[in-house]
């Protein structure tokens, strides 16, 4: 049986595609991870526009989700769309705006970390700019890493004293975004993450990881490794 969705992302890595995978997994819907099943050339064709015949908004970058003639890119927008479609979005306009605010905060956090590893050329390899990146990574850890985490800690505390979710009283796409942001933070900078005084966030991460569908996914071979040199 064909998968309900296609997810177009680079093969062999978590990256921004991992946020989308977690949404699909929690929703319990089937998806084809195109980079894994069809290879990197298929991903390149979407980016270069070769697979966009037949309609649909132009695609700027992966991740991309596709279902029939519908397609979209941009990770935060994808999370919000899937959240609304699969009952993982707040009910009110105001709470949904807060969920998107938090999701964009996570996206900014990941982007800052990524750029520290790629200060000269974002699309270039880390190894090609490793010497230049050292000072940027040091500065990111000293001035930005903990600041982002403490902001998220305070956002969580704002809702029900941090004992539940980020918005309202049910799981939303913002929770998935933060959960994966914490995973990649811990993977990239384990010592700094362990030392961070963010008890609410760490307990939150454990709660989300223990959700049945998420827990099953995290034990599966569908999980891709984080890069280790780009905070993705």
HELIX and SHEET records of a PDB file:
HELIX    1   1 UNK A   17  UNK A   27  1                                  11    
HELIX    2   2 UNK A   34  UNK A   38  1                                   5    
HELIX    3   3 UNK A   40  UNK A   47  1                                   8    
HELIX    4   4 UNK A   75  UNK A   85  1                                  11    
HELIX    5   5 UNK A   93  UNK A  117  1                                  25    
HELIX    6   6 UNK A  127  UNK A  129  5                                   3    
HELIX    7   7 UNK A  130  UNK A  140  1                                  11    
HELIX    8   8 UNK A  141  UNK A  145  3                                   5    
HELIX    9   9 UNK A  146  UNK A  158  1                                  13    
HELIX   10  10 UNK A  160  UNK A  162  5                                   3    
HELIX   11  11 UNK A  173  UNK A  188  1                                  16    
HELIX   12  12 UNK A  190  UNK A  195  1                                   6    
HELIX   13  13 UNK A  199  UNK A  209  1                                  11    
HELIX   14  14 UNK A  212  UNK A  218  1                                   7    
SHEET    1   A 4 UNK A  31  UNK A  33  0                                        
SHEET    2   A 4 UNK A   5  UNK A   8  1                                        
SHEET    3   A 4 UNK A  64  UNK A  67 -1                                        
SHEET    4   A 4 UNK A  70  UNK A  73 -1                                        
END                                                                             
